[in-house]
């Protein structure tokens, strides 16, 4: 177990987790940090009232735990929200799955069909063109040569 969880693997895991949090849902993560900070501030303001609660000592909860709780809460919805594909693609997946289950299609054929479907989806994706890629070639200004 000691070899499995080294400091390098732990830092790689933390880096991947933060990349996912701040790249896939930056708004939710930022609002989670803000919410955690506000929650920590409120716990300090209401410390005398919270001290009456016997099963949890709020004075021993560090600020980072409030921030982590806020990030968890604000990223929970995006975790359960499934990215939907177009109905045509969903039908194609179901058709391949049913053909595989009924025995009309072998495993290799199913993999080939999945690859074809992935290729089709990737071809249909149109990446937005930035203004720099659409610009015309730059012509040098200067004396023009006469054309015959």
DSSP file (Angstrom, degrees, kcal/mol; ACC not computed):
  #  RESIDUE AA STRUCTURE BP1 BP2  ACC     N-H-->O    O-->H-N    N-H-->O    O-->H-N    TCO  KAPPA ALPHA  PHI   PSI    X-CA   Y-CA   Z-CA
    1    1 A X     >        0   0    0      0, 0.0     4,-1.6     0, 0.0     0, 0.0   0.000 360.0 360.0 360.0 -33.1    0.0    0.0    0.0
    2    2 A X  T  4  +     0   0    0      1,-0.2     0, 0.0     2,-0.2     0, 0.0   0.889 360.0  47.7 -64.6 -38.7    2.9    2.3    0.7
    3    3 A X  T  4 S+     0   0    0      1,-0.2     3,-0.4     3,-0.1    -1,-0.2   0.809 108.0  57.1 -70.9 -29.3    4.2    2.0   -2.9
    4    4 A X  T  4 S+     0   0    0      1,-0.2     2,-0.8     5,-0.0    -2,-0.2   0.889 108.9  43.7 -69.9 -39.9    0.7    2.6   -4.3
    5    5 A X  S  < S+     0   0    0     -4,-1.6    -1,-0.2     4,-0.1     2,-0.1  -0.701  76.9 159.6-112.6  78.8    0.2    6.0   -2.7
    6    6 A X     >  -     0   0    0     -2,-0.8     4,-2.1    -3,-0.4     5,-0.2  -0.404  56.0-104.3 -90.3 172.1    3.4    7.9   -3.0
    7    7 A X  H  > S+     0   0    0      1,-0.2     4,-2.3     2,-0.2     5,-0.2   0.848 121.7  54.8 -66.7 -32.1    3.8   11.7   -2.8
    8    8 A X  H  > S+     0   0    0      2,-0.2     4,-2.1     1,-0.2    -1,-0.2   0.920 109.8  45.0 -66.3 -42.9    4.1   11.9   -6.6
    9    9 A X  H  > S+     0   0    0      2,-0.2     4,-2.2     1,-0.2    -2,-0.2   0.865 112.8  51.9 -69.9 -34.1    0.8   10.0   -7.1
   10   10 A X  H  X S+     0   0    0     -4,-2.1     4,-2.3     2,-0.2    -2,-0.2   0.926 111.5  45.6 -66.9 -43.5   -0.9   12.1   -4.5
   11   11 A X  H  X S+     0   0    0     -4,-2.3     4,-2.3     2,-0.2    -2,-0.2   0.868 112.1  52.1 -68.5 -34.4    0.2   15.4   -6.1
   12   12 A X  H  X S+     0   0    0     -4,-2.1     4,-2.3     2,-0.2    -1,-0.2   0.899 110.2  49.2 -65.3 -39.6   -0.8   14.0   -9.5
   13   13 A X  H  X S+     0   0    0     -4,-2.2     4,-2.5     2,-0.2    -2,-0.2   0.918 111.5  48.2 -64.7 -43.6   -4.2   13.2   -8.2
   14   14 A X  H  X S+     0   0    0     -4,-2.3     4,-2.6     2,-0.2     5,-0.2   0.900 111.3  51.0 -63.9 -41.1   -4.7   16.6   -6.6
   15   15 A X  H  X S+     0   0    0     -4,-2.3     4,-2.3     2,-0.2    -2,-0.2   0.922 111.6  46.9 -63.3 -44.4   -3.5   18.3   -9.9
   16   16 A X  H  X S+     0   0    0     -4,-2.3     4,-2.4     2,-0.2    -2,-0.2   0.916 112.5  50.5 -63.1 -42.3   -6.0   16.3  -11.9
   17   17 A X  H  X S+     0   0    0     -4,-2.5     4,-2.4     1,-0.2    -2,-0.2   0.917 112.3  45.3 -63.8 -43.6   -8.8   17.0   -9.5
   18   18 A X  H  X S+     0   0    0     -4,-2.6     4,-2.8     2,-0.2     5,-0.3   0.872 110.9  54.2 -69.9 -34.7   -8.2   20.7   -9.5
   19   19 A X  H  X>S+     0   0    0     -4,-2.3     4,-1.9    -5,-0.2     5,-0.5   0.934 110.7  46.4 -60.8 -44.5   -7.9   20.8  -13.3
   20   20 A X  I  X>S+     0   0    0     -4,-2.4     4,-1.7     1,-0.2     5,-0.6   0.929 114.9  47.0 -63.1 -44.7  -11.3   19.1  -13.5
   21   21 A X  I  X5S+     0   0    0     -4,-2.4     4,-0.8     1,-0.2     8,-0.4   0.916 120.5  35.6 -64.9 -43.7  -12.8   21.5  -11.0
   22   22 A X  I  <5S+     0   0    0     -4,-2.8    -1,-0.2    -5,-0.1     4,-0.2   0.628 123.9  40.2 -91.8 -12.9  -11.5   24.7  -12.4
   23   23 A X  I  <5S+     0   0    0     -4,-1.9     3,-0.4    -5,-0.3    -3,-0.2   0.838 120.4  38.5 -98.7 -44.7  -11.6   23.8  -16.1
   24   24 A X  I  <<S+     0   0    0     -4,-1.7    -3,-0.2    -5,-0.5    -2,-0.1   0.853 137.9  11.7 -76.7 -33.5  -14.9   21.9  -16.4
   25   25 A X     X< +     0   0    0     -4,-0.8     4,-2.1    -5,-0.6    -1,-0.2  -0.501  68.3 157.3-142.5  69.3  -16.9   24.1  -14.0
   26   26 A X  H  > S+     0   0    0     -3,-0.4     4,-2.5     1,-0.2     5,-0.2   0.871  77.9  52.0 -66.2 -35.0  -14.9   27.3  -13.2
   27   27 A X  H  > S+     0   0    0      2,-0.2     4,-2.7     1,-0.2     5,-0.2   0.943 111.1  46.4 -65.9 -46.6  -18.0   29.3  -12.2
   28   28 A X  H  > S+     0   0    0      1,-0.2     4,-2.0     2,-0.2    -2,-0.2   0.889 113.9  48.9 -62.6 -39.3  -19.2   26.6   -9.7
   29   29 A X  H  X S+     0   0    0     -4,-2.1     4,-2.2    -8,-0.4    -1,-0.2   0.916 112.4  47.3 -67.8 -42.3  -15.7   26.2   -8.2
   30   30 A X  H  X S+     0   0    0     -4,-2.5     4,-2.4     1,-0.2    -2,-0.2   0.922 113.6  47.6 -65.2 -43.4  -15.3   30.0   -7.8
   31   31 A X  H  X S+     0   0    0     -4,-2.7     4,-2.9     1,-0.2    -1,-0.2   0.853 110.0  54.5 -65.4 -32.9  -18.8   30.3   -6.2
   32   32 A X  H  X S+     0   0    0     -4,-2.0     4,-2.6    -5,-0.2    39,-0.3   0.903 108.1  48.0 -65.5 -41.4  -17.9   27.3   -4.0
   33   33 A X  H  X S+     0   0    0     -4,-2.2     4,-2.2    37,-0.2    -2,-0.2   0.929 114.4  46.7 -63.8 -44.6  -14.8   29.0   -2.7
   34   34 A X  H  X S+     0   0    0     -4,-2.4     4,-2.6     2,-0.2    -2,-0.2   0.925 112.8  49.3 -62.4 -44.8  -16.7   32.2   -2.1
   35   35 A X  H  X S+     0   0    0     -4,-2.9     4,-2.7     1,-0.2    -2,-0.2   0.912 111.4  49.4 -61.4 -43.5  -19.5   30.3   -0.4
   36   36 A X  H  X S+     0   0    0     -4,-2.6     4,-2.2    31,-0.2    31,-0.2   0.888 111.2  49.3 -63.4 -39.3  -17.0   28.5    1.8
   37   37 A X  H  X S+     0   0    0     -4,-2.2     4,-2.2     2,-0.2    -2,-0.2   0.922 113.2  45.9 -66.0 -43.9  -15.3   31.7    2.8
   38   38 A X  H  X S+     0   0    0     -4,-2.6     4,-2.7     2,-0.2    -2,-0.2   0.901 111.7  52.8 -64.6 -40.5  -18.6   33.4    3.7
   39   39 A X  H  X S+     0   0    0     -4,-2.7     4,-2.1     1,-0.2    -2,-0.2   0.900 109.1  49.1 -62.8 -40.5  -19.7   30.3    5.6
   40   40 A X  H  X S+     0   0    0     -4,-2.2     4,-1.6     2,-0.2    -1,-0.2   0.914 110.9  50.3 -64.5 -42.1  -16.4   30.4    7.6
   41   41 A X  H  X S+     0   0    0     -4,-2.2     4,-2.1     1,-0.2    -2,-0.2   0.909 110.4  49.7 -61.5 -42.3  -17.0   34.1    8.3
   42   42 A X  H  X S+     0   0    0     -4,-2.7     4,-2.8     1,-0.2    -1,-0.2   0.870 106.8  55.3 -65.0 -35.8  -20.5   33.4    9.5
   43   43 A X  H  < S+     0   0    0     -4,-2.1    -1,-0.2     1,-0.2    -2,-0.2   0.845 109.1  48.0 -66.9 -30.4  -19.3   30.6   11.8
   44   44 A X  H >< S+     0   0    0     -4,-1.6     3,-0.9     2,-0.2    -2,-0.2   0.884 112.6  48.1 -73.5 -38.0  -16.9   33.1   13.4
   45   45 A X  H 3< S+     0   0    0     -4,-2.1     3,-0.4     1,-0.2    -2,-0.2   0.914 119.2  38.4 -66.9 -42.4  -19.6   35.7   13.8
   46   46 A X  T 3X S+     0   0    0     -4,-2.8     4,-2.7     1,-0.2     3,-0.3   0.080  79.4 122.3 -97.5  24.6  -22.1   33.2   15.3
   47   47 A X  H <> S+     0   0    0     -3,-0.9     4,-1.6     1,-0.2    -1,-0.2   0.864  70.9  54.3 -55.9 -41.3  -19.5   31.3   17.3
   48   48 A X  H  4 S+     0   0    0     -3,-0.4     4,-0.4    -4,-0.2    -1,-0.2   0.912 113.5  42.1 -62.0 -39.5  -21.2   31.9   20.7
   49   49 A X  H >4 S+     0   0    0     -3,-0.3     3,-1.1     1,-0.2     4,-0.3   0.893 114.1  51.2 -72.0 -38.7  -24.5   30.4   19.4
   50   50 A X  H >< S+     0   0    0     -4,-2.7     3,-1.2     1,-0.2     8,-0.3   0.732  96.5  70.1 -71.2 -20.6  -22.7   27.6   17.6
   51   51 A X  T 3< S+     0   0    0     -4,-1.6    -1,-0.2     1,-0.2    -2,-0.2   0.719  87.1  66.9 -67.4 -20.0  -20.8   26.7   20.8
   52   52 A X  T <  S+     0   0    0     -3,-1.1     2,-0.5    -4,-0.4    -1,-0.2   0.708  78.6  93.2 -73.2 -19.6  -24.2   25.5   22.2
   53   53 A X    <   -     0   0    0     -3,-1.2     3,-0.2    -4,-0.3     5,-0.2  -0.647  59.9-169.8 -76.4 123.0  -24.1   22.7   19.7
   54   54 A X  S    S+     0   0    0     -2,-0.5    -1,-0.2     1,-0.2     3,-0.1   0.766  73.0  59.2 -90.5 -26.2  -22.5   19.8   21.6
   55   55 A X  S    S+     0   0    0      1,-0.2     2,-0.4     2,-0.0    -1,-0.2   0.614 110.6  38.3 -83.9  -9.6  -22.0   17.2   18.8
   56   56 A X        -     0   0    0     -3,-0.2     2,-0.9    -6,-0.2    -1,-0.2  -0.980  66.9-149.6-143.2 128.5  -19.7   19.4   16.7
   57   57 A X    >   -     0   0    0     -2,-0.4     3,-1.4     1,-0.2     4,-0.2  -0.834  10.5-172.0 -97.3 102.2  -17.1   21.9   17.7
   58   58 A X  G >  S+     0   0    0     -2,-0.9     3,-0.9    -8,-0.3    -1,-0.2   0.686  79.8  68.9 -70.1 -18.3  -17.1   24.6   15.0
   59   59 A X  G 3  S+     0   0    0      1,-0.2    -1,-0.3   -12,-0.1    -2,-0.0   0.720  98.4  51.7 -71.0 -19.7  -14.0   26.3   16.6
   60   60 A X  G <  S+     0   0    0     -3,-1.4     2,-0.6     2,-0.1    -1,-0.2   0.430  84.8 100.3 -97.1  -0.2  -12.0   23.3   15.5
   61   61 A X  S <  S-     0   0    0     -3,-0.9     2,-0.0    -4,-0.2     5,-0.0  -0.782  71.2-135.6 -89.2 120.6  -13.1   23.3   11.8
   62   62 A X    >>  -     0   0    0     -2,-0.6     4,-1.0     1,-0.1     3,-0.9  -0.329  16.8-115.6 -74.3 156.7  -10.4   24.9    9.7
   63   63 A X  H 3> S+     0   0    0      1,-0.3     4,-2.0     2,-0.2     3,-0.3   0.829 112.6  63.7 -61.5 -33.9  -11.3   27.5    7.0
   64   64 A X  H 3> S+     0   0    0      1,-0.2     4,-2.7     2,-0.2    -1,-0.3   0.834  97.8  56.4 -63.2 -30.7  -10.1   25.2    4.2
   65   65 A X  H <> S+     0   0    0     -3,-0.9     4,-2.2     2,-0.2    -1,-0.2   0.864 105.5  50.6 -69.8 -34.6  -12.8   22.6    5.1
   66   66 A X  H  X S+     0   0    0     -4,-1.0     4,-2.5    -3,-0.3    -2,-0.2   0.919 111.5  48.2 -65.0 -42.9  -15.5   25.3    4.6
   67   67 A X  H  X S+     0   0    0     -4,-2.0     4,-2.6   -31,-0.2   -31,-0.2   0.926 112.0  48.9 -63.9 -44.5  -14.0   26.1    1.2
   68   68 A X  H  X S+     0   0    0     -4,-2.7     4,-2.4     1,-0.2    -1,-0.2   0.888 110.8  50.9 -62.6 -38.6  -13.8   22.4    0.3
   69   69 A X  H  X S+     0   0    0     -4,-2.2     4,-2.7     2,-0.2    -2,-0.2   0.922 110.6  49.2 -63.6 -43.8  -17.5   22.0    1.4
   70   70 A X  H  X S+     0   0    0     -4,-2.5     4,-2.4     1,-0.2    -2,-0.2   0.914 111.9  47.9 -62.2 -43.2  -18.5   25.0   -0.7
   71   71 A X  H  X S+     0   0    0     -4,-2.6     4,-1.2   -39,-0.3    -1,-0.2   0.897 112.3  50.2 -64.9 -39.3  -16.7   23.6   -3.8
   72   72 A X  H  X S+     0   0    0     -4,-2.4     4,-0.8    -5,-0.2     3,-0.3   0.935 112.2  46.7 -62.7 -46.7  -18.2   20.2   -3.3
   73   73 A X  H >X S+     0   0    0     -4,-2.7     3,-0.6     1,-0.2     4,-0.5   0.912 114.2  46.5 -63.9 -43.6  -21.7   21.6   -3.0
   74   74 A X  H 3< S+     0   0    0     -4,-2.4     4,-0.3     1,-0.2    -1,-0.2   0.651 116.2  45.1 -78.7 -13.6  -21.4   23.9   -6.0
   75   75 A X  H 3X S+     0   0    0     -4,-1.2     4,-1.3    -3,-0.3    -1,-0.2   0.459  90.5  85.6-102.2  -3.8  -19.9   21.1   -8.2
   76   76 A X  H <X S+     0   0    0     -4,-0.8     4,-1.6    -3,-0.6     5,-0.2   0.897  86.6  52.6 -64.5 -41.2  -22.3   18.4   -7.2
   77   77 A X  H  X S+     0   0    0     -4,-0.5     4,-1.7     1,-0.2    -1,-0.2   0.906 108.4  49.6 -63.3 -42.2  -24.9   19.4   -9.8
   78   78 A X  H  4 S+     0   0    0     -4,-0.3    -1,-0.2     1,-0.2    -2,-0.2   0.782 106.5  58.1 -69.7 -24.6  -22.4   19.3  -12.7
   79   79 A X  H  < S+     0   0    0     -4,-1.3    -1,-0.2     1,-0.2    -2,-0.2   0.904 113.7  36.7 -68.5 -41.1  -21.3   15.8  -11.5
   80   80 A X  H  < S+     0   0    0     -4,-1.6     2,-0.5    -3,-0.1    -2,-0.2   0.677  95.8  96.6 -86.2 -18.0  -24.8   14.4  -11.8
   81   81 A X     <  -     0   0    0     -4,-1.7     2,-0.4    -5,-0.2    -4,-0.0  -0.609  68.6-146.8 -75.6 123.8  -25.7   16.4  -14.9
   82   82 A X        -     0   0    0     -2,-0.5     2,-0.5     1,-0.0    -2,-0.1  -0.750  13.0-123.2 -93.7 135.1  -25.1   14.1  -17.9
   83   83 A X        -     0   0    0     -2,-0.4     2,-0.3     1,-0.0    -1,-0.0  -0.663  34.0-140.0 -75.8 124.5  -24.0   15.6  -21.1
   84   84 A X        -     0   0    0     -2,-0.5     2,-0.2     1,-0.0     3,-0.1  -0.630   8.9-148.5 -93.1 144.7  -26.5   14.6  -23.7
   85   85 A X        -     0   0    0     -2,-0.3    -1,-0.0     1,-0.1     2,-0.0  -0.574  38.9 -81.1 -98.0 168.0  -25.8   13.5  -27.2
   86   86 A X     >  -     0   0    0     -2,-0.2     4,-2.3     1,-0.1     3,-0.4  -0.345  41.3-114.0 -66.6 153.4  -28.1   14.1  -30.1
   87   87 A X  H  > S+     0   0    0      1,-0.2     4,-2.5     2,-0.2     5,-0.2   0.834 115.7  58.6 -58.6 -32.9  -31.0   11.6  -30.5
   88   88 A X  H  > S+     0   0    0      2,-0.2     4,-1.8     1,-0.2    -1,-0.2   0.914 108.5  44.0 -63.2 -42.3  -29.5   10.3  -33.7
   89   89 A X  H  > S+     0   0    0     -3,-0.4     4,-2.3     2,-0.2    -2,-0.2   0.898 111.9  52.9 -69.8 -40.4  -26.3    9.4  -32.0
   90   90 A X  H  X S+     0   0    0     -4,-2.3     4,-2.4     1,-0.2    -2,-0.2   0.911 109.3  49.9 -60.4 -42.1  -28.1    7.8  -29.0
   91   91 A X  H  X S+     0   0    0     -4,-2.5     4,-2.6     1,-0.2    -1,-0.2   0.890 108.7  52.5 -63.4 -39.1  -30.1    5.7  -31.4
   92   92 A X  H  X S+     0   0    0     -4,-1.8     4,-2.2     2,-0.2    -2,-0.2   0.914 109.5  48.8 -63.9 -42.2  -27.0    4.5  -33.1
   93   93 A X  H  X S+     0   0    0     -4,-2.3     4,-2.4     1,-0.2    -2,-0.2   0.931 112.9  47.8 -61.0 -45.5  -25.4    3.5  -29.8
   94   94 A X  H  X S+     0   0    0     -4,-2.4     4,-2.8     1,-0.2     5,-0.2   0.888 109.9  52.7 -63.0 -39.6  -28.6    1.6  -28.9
   95   95 A X  H  X S+     0   0    0     -4,-2.6     4,-2.5     2,-0.2    -1,-0.2   0.922 111.3  45.8 -63.6 -44.1  -28.7   -0.1  -32.3
   96   96 A X  H  X S+     0   0    0     -4,-2.2     4,-2.1     2,-0.2    -1,-0.2   0.913 113.7  49.8 -64.2 -41.8  -25.1   -1.3  -31.9
   97   97 A X  H  X S+     0   0    0     -4,-2.4     4,-2.3     2,-0.2    -2,-0.2   0.913 112.8  46.1 -63.9 -43.4  -25.8   -2.5  -28.4
   98   98 A X  H  X S+     0   0    0     -4,-2.8     4,-2.5     2,-0.2     6,-0.2   0.899 111.8  51.0 -66.9 -40.5  -28.9   -4.4  -29.4
   99   99 A X  H  X>S+     0   0    0     -4,-2.5     6,-1.3    -5,-0.2     5,-1.3   0.874 111.3  49.3 -63.9 -36.2  -27.2   -6.0  -32.3
  100  100 A X  H  <5S+     0   0    0     -4,-2.1     3,-0.4    -5,-0.2    -2,-0.2   0.912 112.7  46.6 -67.8 -43.1  -24.4   -7.1  -30.1
  101  101 A X  H  <5S+     0   0    0     -4,-2.3    -2,-0.2     1,-0.2    -1,-0.2   0.877 111.3  51.2 -67.6 -37.5  -26.7   -8.5  -27.5
  102  102 A X  H  <5S-     0   0    0     -4,-2.5    -1,-0.2    -5,-0.2    -2,-0.2   0.627 113.2-116.9 -77.7 -11.4  -28.8  -10.4  -30.1
  103  103 A X  T  <5S+     0   0    0     -4,-0.7    -3,-0.2    -3,-0.4    -4,-0.1   0.509  84.1 117.1  90.9   4.5  -25.8  -12.0  -31.6
  104  104 A X  S   <S+     0   0    0     -5,-1.3     2,-0.4    -6,-0.2    -4,-0.2   0.614  76.8  43.0 -77.3 -12.5  -26.1  -10.3  -35.0
  105  105 A X  S    S-     0   0    0     -6,-1.3    -2,-0.2    -5,-0.1    -1,-0.1  -0.999  78.6-136.9-138.5 134.3  -22.9   -8.5  -34.5
  106  106 A X     >  -     0   0    0     -2,-0.4     4,-2.3     1,-0.1     5,-0.2  -0.258  32.6-102.0 -81.4 174.1  -19.6   -9.7  -33.2
  107  107 A X  H  > S+     0   0    0      2,-0.2     4,-2.2     1,-0.2     5,-0.2   0.915 122.0  48.2 -65.1 -43.2  -17.3   -7.9  -30.8
  108  108 A X  H  > S+     0   0    0      1,-0.2     4,-2.2     2,-0.2    -1,-0.2   0.904 111.7  50.0 -64.9 -41.3  -14.9   -6.7  -33.5
  109  109 A X  H  > S+     0   0    0      1,-0.2     4,-2.5     2,-0.2    -1,-0.2   0.898 109.7  51.7 -63.4 -39.8  -17.7   -5.5  -35.7
  110  110 A X  H  X S+     0   0    0     -4,-2.3     4,-2.6     2,-0.2    -2,-0.2   0.911 109.0  50.2 -63.5 -42.1  -19.2   -3.6  -32.8
  111  111 A X  H  X S+     0   0    0     -4,-2.2     4,-2.3     2,-0.2    -1,-0.2   0.904 110.6  50.0 -62.3 -40.7  -15.9   -1.9  -32.1
  112  112 A X  H  X S+     0   0    0     -4,-2.2     4,-2.4     2,-0.2    -2,-0.2   0.919 111.5  48.2 -63.7 -43.2  -15.6   -1.0  -35.8
  113  113 A X  H  X S+     0   0    0     -4,-2.5     4,-2.4     2,-0.2    -2,-0.2   0.889 110.5  51.4 -65.3 -39.1  -19.1    0.5  -35.8
  114  114 A X  H  X S+     0   0    0     -4,-2.6     4,-2.6     2,-0.2    -1,-0.2   0.916 110.3  49.4 -62.8 -41.8  -18.4    2.5  -32.6
  115  115 A X  H  X S+     0   0    0     -4,-2.3     4,-2.6     2,-0.2    -2,-0.2   0.906 110.4  50.3 -64.2 -40.9  -15.2    3.9  -34.2
  116  116 A X  H  X S+     0   0    0     -4,-2.4     4,-2.4     2,-0.2    -1,-0.2   0.915 111.4  49.1 -61.8 -42.1  -17.2    4.8  -37.3
  117  117 A X  H  X S+     0   0    0     -4,-2.4     4,-2.4     2,-0.2    -2,-0.2   0.911 111.1  48.9 -64.4 -42.7  -19.8    6.6  -35.1
  118  118 A X  H  X S+     0   0    0     -4,-2.6     4,-2.5     1,-0.2    -1,-0.2   0.917 111.0  50.8 -62.6 -42.6  -17.1    8.4  -33.2
  119  119 A X  H  X S+     0   0    0     -4,-2.6     4,-2.0     1,-0.2    -2,-0.2   0.906 109.7  50.6 -61.4 -41.7  -15.4    9.5  -36.5
  120  120 A X  H  X S+     0   0    0     -4,-2.4     4,-1.5     2,-0.2    -2,-0.2   0.917 111.0  48.2 -62.9 -43.6  -18.8   10.8  -37.8
  121  121 A X  H  X S+     0   0    0     -4,-2.4     4,-0.9     1,-0.2     3,-0.2   0.918 111.3  50.3 -63.6 -43.5  -19.4   12.8  -34.6
  122  122 A X  H  < S+     0   0    0     -4,-2.5     3,-0.3     1,-0.2    -1,-0.2   0.850 108.3  52.8 -65.1 -34.0  -15.9   14.3  -34.7
  123  123 A X  H  < S+     0   0    0     -4,-2.0    -1,-0.2     1,-0.2    -2,-0.2   0.822 107.1  53.1 -69.2 -29.9  -16.4   15.3  -38.4
  124  124 A X  H  < S+     0   0    0     -4,-1.5     2,-0.4    -3,-0.2    -1,-0.2   0.670  84.9  99.9 -80.1 -16.7  -19.6   17.1  -37.5
  125  125 A X     <  -     0   0    0     -4,-0.9     2,-0.7    -3,-0.3    -3,-0.0  -0.576  60.6-158.7 -73.9 123.7  -18.1   19.2  -34.8
  126  126 A X        -     0   0    0     -2,-0.4     2,-0.3     3,-0.0    -2,-0.1  -0.913   6.8-146.6-106.0 115.8  -17.3   22.6  -36.1
  127  127 A X        -     0   0    0     -2,-0.7     2,-0.1     1,-0.1    -2,-0.0  -0.615  27.9-106.0 -79.4 138.1  -14.7   24.4  -34.1
  128  128 A X        -     0   0    0     -2,-0.3     2,-0.5     1,-0.1    -1,-0.1  -0.409  32.1-130.2 -65.4 136.9  -15.2   28.2  -34.0
  129  129 A X        -     0   0    0     -2,-0.1     2,-0.1     2,-0.0    -1,-0.1  -0.747  17.3-139.6 -89.7 129.6  -12.8   30.1  -36.1
  130  130 A X    >>  -     0   0    0     -2,-0.5     4,-1.1     1,-0.1     3,-0.7  -0.447  25.6-108.6 -82.7 164.0  -10.9   32.9  -34.5
  131  131 A X  T 34 S+     0   0    0      1,-0.2     4,-0.4     2,-0.2    -1,-0.1   0.766 116.8  59.3 -65.2 -24.9  -10.4   36.2  -36.3
  132  132 A X  T 34 S+     0   0    0      1,-0.2     3,-0.4     2,-0.2    -1,-0.2   0.832 104.9  48.2 -74.7 -30.1   -6.7   35.4  -36.6
  133  133 A X  T <4 S+     0   0    0     -3,-0.7    -1,-0.2     1,-0.2    -2,-0.2   0.715 111.8  49.9 -82.3 -18.3   -7.3   32.2  -38.6
  134  134 A X  S  < S+     0   0    0     -4,-1.1    -1,-0.2     2,-0.0    -2,-0.2   0.439  84.7 117.6 -96.0  -0.5   -9.7   33.9  -40.9
  135  135 A X        -     0   0    0     -3,-0.4     2,-0.1    -4,-0.4     3,-0.1  -0.305  66.7-115.4 -71.2 152.7   -7.5   36.8  -41.8
  136  136 A X        -     0   0    0      1,-0.1    -1,-0.1     3,-0.0    -2,-0.0  -0.450  42.6 -84.2 -81.2 157.2   -6.3   37.3  -45.4
  137  137 A X        -     0   0    0     -2,-0.1     2,-0.4     1,-0.1    -1,-0.1  -0.332  49.5-110.1 -61.6 145.4   -2.6   37.1  -46.2
  138  138 A X        -     0   0    0     -3,-0.1     2,-0.4     1,-0.0    -1,-0.1  -0.628  28.7-149.4 -81.3 127.9   -0.8   40.3  -45.7
  139  139 A X        -     0   0    0     -2,-0.4     2,-0.3    -3,-0.0    -3,-0.0  -0.794  17.5-120.9 -96.4 140.1    0.3   42.0  -48.8
  140  140 A X        -     0   0    0     -2,-0.4     2,-0.4     1,-0.0    -1,-0.0  -0.614  24.4-137.6 -77.7 135.9    3.4   44.1  -48.7
  141  141 A X        +     0   0    0     -2,-0.3     2,-0.3     3,-0.0    -1,-0.0  -0.721  54.6  90.2 -92.5 144.4    2.9   47.7  -49.6
  142  142 A X  S    S-     0   0    0     -2,-0.4     2,-0.1     0, 0.0     0, 0.0  -0.981  79.8 -12.2 161.4-165.0    5.3   49.3  -51.9
  143  143 A X        -     0   0    0     -2,-0.3     2,-0.4     1,-0.1     0, 0.0  -0.394  64.5-137.7 -64.0 132.9    5.9   49.9  -55.5
  144  144 A X        -     0   0    0     -2,-0.1     2,-0.3     3,-0.0    -1,-0.1  -0.748  11.6-129.8 -93.6 136.8    3.7   47.8  -57.6
  145  145 A X        -     0   0    0     -2,-0.4     2,-0.1     1,-0.1    -1,-0.0  -0.655  30.1-108.1 -82.1 139.3    5.1   46.2  -60.7
  146  146 A X        -     0   0    0     -2,-0.3     2,-0.4     1,-0.0    -1,-0.1  -0.428  30.0-141.5 -67.3 140.7    3.2   46.7  -63.9
  147  147 A X              0   0    0     -2,-0.1    -1,-0.0     1,-0.1    -3,-0.0  -0.864 360.0 360.0-103.2 138.2    1.3   43.7  -65.1
  148  148 A X              0   0    0     -2,-0.4    -1,-0.1     0, 0.0    -2,-0.0   0.428 360.0 360.0 -95.1 360.0    1.2   42.9  -68.8
